[in-house]
Amino acid sequence: MDRTGAWKLMGVRLMKVDVAIIGAGPAGLSAAATIAGRGLSTAVIDEGAEPGGRLLGQVHELPAADGTTHLWNGPRVAAELGADATKAGARFCLRSVVWGLFPGWRIVLHGQGPQEIEARYLVLATGAMMRSLAVPGWTLPGVVTVGAAQMLVNHHRVLPGRRAIVIGIDLLSLAVAQQMSAAGVKVEGVVMPPPGPLAGEASEPKRVVDELLRLATWAPSSGVRLAGRLLHGHRASDLVASVFPRGGIKVWDIPVMPRRAALEIRGNDTVHSVVLADLTTAAEPDMRTAHELEVDVVCTSSSLAPLTELPEIAGCTLSHIADLGGYVPLHGPALETTVETVFVAGSVTGVEDAPTAILQGRLAGDAVAHAAGRISDAEHHAHVEQVQTELADARRHALPLYPRVREGRALLAELWRQAPSRGMDRVSSKEV
């Protein structure tokens, strides 16, 4: 086994295990440690070169219950979770892409490990993706999502460019702008996307200012929290019309400008500039203010959406819940799905933060162990109640990637109660 815990499986055509986990992010790794710790043979599949998923790019401050902050070191958390899974006996199939999933379960792979895996149970921990933000010129080389920029800076130690503009104002874009700036990128500002149906609510200044106010308490930096306190007490409509200056406010010395939009990205073989214009109080571009700003990288930020292709292929019922990020697999309190041997965990169940995903991995892992007869009904019920209590507490202090997650979870729980039973033991009807 190499230092990442990946087994040397070159030349192996078929691997048979009790449980296959697809996704080596926080949920998948947590589930692997729990399941393998119960004596079930476990394979963890991921296309990455090492375990961790998005954790590998996450380094930021988190607020604590007592009002202080602490550093969230995603790479360190990933290393610890990977070590726990390896110690428990889980085997990793890294640099492996799932291109086929068939009943049984038979998983067909392309990569450095086995070509096929057969498993009795599946845990789908595929996470979420960042939706692309369509701006004229967005397909040019040099346009990347803020998630990609975060991985380049924090994990690969590569600057995405020397002079950047960030399009889209939200929690993630502010955090990544600061991380790029700290790494040496000149971040010219964080601006709005162009008004129109493609950007949706993300192009509405009032909504964005409301979002800044909402994030003030939770923002992963004292700078954003200070900005929120300065703006507190003003109605968003007033801020857009008068209080918020056209040049924005500076956070970490980076202008944040909800009254300025990027209208076009320009370049030939790569990005060389972006066209900016101020927005009127009606949120329309004032073309008299249009000007071109020279940059060599554009980072776009839009909403995150659960990656549900594999749950859908597996036959899981999906439900569209906007407050969780889009379509999610319908699932119960122990993260069981409408397919008896398939479980889900992490942001595929609804976009939330990594600490929440870790707890969900434990919950799904216990559910698999129970389904496989490794723990009793009473022990399973006790575990579900315990982890659900921990989840409720974690969500009170979680980064609010979606503002109405609680309402989304309540709707999902009601949909699960209304769904016909598929043979799973419904231990409770709490939110999951």
Residue pairs with C-beta under 8 A, 6 or more apart in sequence:
1 7
1 8
1 86
2 8
4 49
4 50
4 51
4 82
4 92
4 94
5 51
5 82
5 83
5 85
5 86
5 90
5 92
6 50
6 92
6 93
6 94
6 113
7 91
7 92
7 93
7 113
9 15
9 91
9 93
9 112
9 113
9 114
10 112
10 113
12 113
12 114
12 115
13 114
13 115
13 116
14 114
14 115
14 116
14 117
14 118
15 43
15 91
15 93
15 113
15 114
15 116
15 117
15 118
16 41
16 117
16 118
16 119
17 40
17 41
17 42
17 43
17 91
17 117
17 118
17 119
18 35
18 40
18 41
18 42
18 119
18 120
18 121
18 372
19 35
19 40
19 41
19 42
19 43
19 119
19 120
19 121
19 122
19 123
19 368
19 372
20 42
20 43
20 45
20 105
20 107
20 117
20 119
20 121
20 122
20 123
21 28
21 31
21 32
21 35
21 42
21 43
21 44
21 45
21 90
21 122
21 123
21 125
22 28
22 45
22 46
22 98
22 107
22 122
22 123
22 124
22 125
22 126
22 310
23 44
23 45
23 46
23 53
23 124
23 125
23 126
23 127
23 346
23 348
24 32
24 44
24 45
24 46
24 48
24 51
24 52
24 53
24 82
24 92
24 94
24 125
25 46
25 52
25 53
25 54
25 55
25 125
25 127
25 346
25 347
25 354
25 357
26 53
26 55
26 77
26 78
26 81
26 346
26 354
26 355
26 357
26 358
26 361
27 125
27 127
27 345
27 346
27 347
27 348
27 357
27 358
27 360
27 361
27 364
28 44
28 46
28 53
28 123
28 125
28 345
28 346
28 361
29 44
29 51
29 52
29 78
29 81
29 82
29 84
29 85
29 361
30 81
30 345
30 357
30 358
30 359
30 360
30 361
30 362
30 365
31 123
31 125
31 343
31 345
31 361
31 362
31 364
31 365
31 368
32 42
32 44
32 85
32 88
32 90
32 361
32 365
33 81
33 84
33 85
33 87
33 88
33 90
33 365
34 88
34 361
34 362
34 364
34 365
34 366
34 369
35 42
35 88
35 90
35 123
35 365
35 368
35 369
36 42
36 85
36 88
36 89
36 90
37 88
37 89
38 365
38 369
38 372
38 374
38 375
39 374
40 368
40 369
40 372
40 374
41 89
41 91
42 85
42 88
42 89
42 90
42 91
43 90
43 91
43 92
43 93
43 117
43 119
44 51
44 85
44 90
44 91
44 92
44 93
45 93
45 96
45 98
45 107
45 109
45 113
45 117
46 53
46 92
46 93
46 94
46 96
47 94
47 95
47 96
47 97
47 111
48 56
48 94
48 95
49 94
49 95
50 56
50 78
50 82
50 94
51 78
51 81
51 82
51 85
51 92
51 94
52 74
52 75
52 78
52 79
52 81
52 82
53 78
53 127
54 74
54 127
54 147
54 151
54 354
55 74
55 75
55 77
55 78
55 81
55 354
56 74
56 75
56 78
56 151
56 154
56 155
57 74
57 147
57 150
57 151
57 153
57 154
57 155
58 72
58 74
58 75
58 150
58 154
58 354
59 71
59 72
59 73
59 74
59 75
59 154
59 179
60 71
60 72
60 175
60 179
60 220
60 221
61 69
61 70
61 71
61 72
61 220
61 221
61 222
62 69
62 70
62 71
62 72
62 220
62 397
62 399
63 69
63 217
63 218
63 220
63 397
64 70
64 397
65 396
65 397
69 220
69 222
72 220
72 354
74 154
74 354
75 154
75 155
77 354
77 358
81 358
82 92
85 92
86 92
93 109
93 111
93 113
93 114
93 117
94 111
94 112
94 113
95 111
95 112
95 113
96 109
96 110
96 111
96 112
96 113
97 109
97 110
97 111
98 107
98 108
98 109
98 310
99 108
99 109
99 110
100 106
100 107
100 108
101 107
101 108
101 310
101 313
101 314
102 108
104 118
105 118
105 119
105 120
105 121
105 122
105 314
105 341
106 116
106 117
106 118
107 116
107 117
107 118
107 119
108 115
108 116
109 115
109 116
109 117
120 341
120 372
121 341
121 342
121 343
121 368
121 371
121 372
122 314
122 341
122 342
122 343
123 343
123 344
123 345
123 364
123 365
123 368
124 310
124 311
124 314
124 329
124 342
124 343
124 344
124 345
124 348
125 344
125 345
125 346
125 348
125 357
125 361
125 364
126 306
126 307
126 308
126 309
126 310
126 311
126 346
126 348
127 306
127 307
127 346
127 347
127 348
128 304
128 305
128 306
128 307
128 325
128 347
128 348
128 351
129 304
129 305
129 307
130 145
130 146
130 147
130 301
130 302
130 303
130 304
130 305
131 302
131 303
131 304
131 305
132 138
132 145
132 300
132 302
133 145
133 167
133 168
133 193
133 198
133 199
133 202
133 300
133 301
133 302
134 198
134 199
135 167
135 193
135 194
135 262
135 263
135 264
135 265
135 298
135 300
136 194
136 263
136 264
136 265
137 143
137 264
137 265
137 266
137 267
137 271
138 265
138 298
138 300
140 265
140 267
140 270
140 271
141 267
141 269
141 270
141 271
142 161
142 267
142 270
142 271
142 296
142 297
142 298
143 265
143 271
143 297
143 298
143 299
143 300
144 152
144 160
144 297
144 298
144 299
144 300
145 299
145 300
145 301
145 302
146 166
146 168
146 172
146 173
146 176
146 177
146 299
146 300
146 301
147 172
147 176
148 160
149 160
149 164
149 176
149 180
149 297
149 299
150 172
150 175
150 176
150 179
152 158
152 159
152 160
153 159
153 160
153 176
153 179
153 180
153 183
153 185
154 179
159 180
159 183
159 184
159 185
160 180
160 185
160 297
160 299
161 185
161 271
161 295
161 296
161 297
162 185
162 186
162 296
162 297
163 185
163 186
163 188
163 294
163 295
163 296
163 297
164 177
164 180
164 185
164 186
164 187
164 188
164 295
164 296
164 297
164 298
164 299
165 187
165 188
165 189
165 191
165 262
165 274
165 276
165 293
165 295
165 297
165 298
165 299
166 173
166 176
166 177
166 187
166 189
166 190
166 191
166 298
166 299
166 300
166 301
167 190
167 191
167 192
167 193
167 262
167 274
167 298
167 299
167 300
167 301
168 190
168 192
168 193
168 202
168 300
168 301
168 302
169 190
169 191
169 192
169 202
169 208
169 211
169 212
169 256
169 258
169 301
170 202
170 208
170 211
170 215
170 301
171 215
171 218
171 219
171 220
171 399
171 400
171 401
172 301
172 401
173 190
173 299
173 301
174 190
174 215
174 219
174 221
174 224
174 251
174 256
175 219
175 220
175 221
176 299
176 301
177 187
177 190
177 252
177 254
177 299
178 221
178 223
178 251
178 252
178 254
180 187
180 299
181 187
181 252
181 253
181 254
182 252
185 297
187 254
188 255
188 293
188 295
189 248
189 254
189 255
189 256
189 257
189 260
190 248
190 254
190 255
190 256
190 257
191 257
191 260
191 261
191 262
191 276
192 199
192 202
192 203
192 205
192 208
192 257
192 258
192 259
192 260
192 261
192 262
192 279
193 199
193 202
193 203
193 261
193 262
193 300
193 302
194 203
194 261
194 262
194 263
194 264
194 285
195 203
195 204
195 261
195 279
195 283
195 284
195 285
196 203
199 302
201 207
202 208
202 302
202 303
203 261
203 283
204 283
205 240
205 244
205 258
205 259
205 279
205 283
206 236
206 237
206 240
206 283
207 236
208 258
209 231
209 236
209 239
209 240
209 244
209 258
210 236
211 403
212 224
212 227
212 228
212 231
212 256
212 258
213 228
213 231
213 232
213 236
214 400
214 403
215 224
215 228
215 400
216 224
216 225
216 227
216 228
216 229
216 231
216 232
217 225
217 228
218 399
218 400
219 225
219 228
220 399
221 251
221 252
223 251
223 252
224 251
227 249
227 251
227 256
230 249
231 239
231 243
231 244
234 243
240 258
240 259
240 281
240 283
241 281
244 258
244 259
245 259
246 257
246 259
246 260
246 278
247 255
247 257
247 260
248 255
248 256
248 257
248 258
248 259
248 260
249 255
249 256
250 256
259 278
259 279
260 276
260 277
260 278
260 279
261 276
261 277
261 278
261 279
261 285
262 274
262 275
262 276
262 298
263 275
263 276
263 277
263 285
263 290
264 274
264 275
265 271
265 273
265 274
265 275
265 298
266 272
266 273
266 274
266 275
266 292
267 273
270 296
271 295
271 296
271 297
271 298
272 294
272 295
272 296
273 292
273 293
273 294
273 295
274 292
274 293
274 295
274 298
275 290
275 291
275 292
275 293
276 290
276 291
276 292
276 293
277 285
277 286
277 287
277 289
277 290
277 291
278 285
278 286
278 289
279 285
279 286
280 286
303 325
303 351
303 402
304 325
304 347
304 351
304 401
305 325
305 326
305 327
305 351
306 324
306 325
306 326
306 327
306 328
306 347
306 348
306 349
306 350
306 351
307 347
307 348
308 318
308 326
308 327
308 328
308 329
308 348
311 318
311 329
311 337
311 342
311 344
311 348
312 318
312 329
314 337
314 339
314 342
315 338
315 339
315 342
316 329
316 330
316 331
316 337
316 338
316 339
316 342
316 344
317 329
317 330
317 337
317 338
317 419
318 327
318 328
318 329
318 330
319 327
319 328
319 330
319 412
319 415
320 326
320 327
320 328
321 327
321 328
321 350
321 408
321 411
321 412
322 408
323 350
323 402
323 403
323 404
323 405
323 407
323 408
323 411
324 349
324 350
324 351
324 402
324 405
324 408
324 409
324 412
325 347
325 350
325 351
325 402
328 348
328 349
328 350
328 412
329 337
329 338
329 344
329 348
329 349
330 337
330 338
330 412
330 415
330 416
330 419
331 337
331 343
331 344
331 349
331 412
331 416
331 432
332 416
332 424
332 426
332 427
332 432
333 384
333 388
333 413
333 416
333 426
333 427
333 428
333 429
333 430
333 431
333 432
334 343
334 363
334 364
334 366
334 367
334 370
334 380
334 384
334 424
334 427
334 432
335 343
335 344
335 345
335 349
335 360
335 363
335 364
335 367
335 432
336 343
336 367
336 371
336 424
337 343
337 344
338 419
338 422
339 422
340 371
340 422
340 423
340 424
341 371
343 364
343 367
343 368
344 364
345 357
345 360
345 361
345 363
345 364
346 357
346 360
346 361
347 357
349 360
349 432
350 402
350 405
350 408
350 409
350 412
351 401
351 402
352 395
352 398
352 401
352 402
352 405
353 398
353 399
353 401
355 394
355 398
356 391
356 394
356 395
356 398
359 387
359 390
359 391
359 394
360 391
360 432
362 387
363 383
363 384
363 387
363 388
363 391
363 432
366 375
366 380
366 383
366 384
366 387
367 380
367 384
369 375
369 380
370 376
370 377
370 379
370 380
370 425
375 383
377 425
380 425
380 427
381 427
384 427
384 428
385 427
385 428
388 428
388 430
388 431
388 432
391 432
392 431
395 405
395 406
398 405
402 408
406 431
409 431
409 432
410 431
412 431
412 432
413 429
413 430
413 431
413 432
416 429
417 429
